[in-house]
């Protein structure tokens, strides 16, 4: 599903509020009262606002989690590179023992 823009979200919240306000204003009209219930539209507005707030909080947490993941990935990449250089220095660049570390020996 495509992301919902802030502009579209704000528009919908306003429309829900307007529907509820109109229903309240015309509550004496039995057709309006029966078909456009104020409480329904106020409830829908509250639900969408609550869900948006929850989404924003979770998105912030997800962004923090990704940053931690990316930081750890970089640290691991450096550690692997260093260990690869050390193993090649210990055994030589073309020795079969490098395979034990998951390193492809260079051809002579």
Secondary structure, DSSP 4 states (H G I P E B T S, - for coil): -PPPPHHHHHHHHHHHHHHHHHHHHTTTSHHHHHHS-HHHHHHHHHHHHHHHHHHHHHHHHHHHHHHHHHHHHHHHHHHHHHHHHHHHHHH-TT-GGGGGGT-PPPP-
